[in-house]
């Protein structure tokens, strides 16, 4: 397993598994969060493919975490779900 720190993002790759794990602290909550994606998809995203096209198997919250650093819990803190439903 190889680790690479890019700014505040830590990316771990496993050559055997062909996956990348993206680790960083949520910019809102400060809590650690991680997302696992396919290595080829991560490289495609780094080259400019839109996150929704590179990672169609991830939830919108996990894709947003990769883009902005805000975890799903962080978005809930910023924009609480309606309790009137």
Secondary structure, 3 states (H helix, E strand, C coil): CEEEEECCEEEEEECCCCEEEEEEECCCCCCEEEEEEEHHHHHHHHCCCCHHHHCCCCCHHHHHHHHHCCCHHHHHHHCCCCCCC
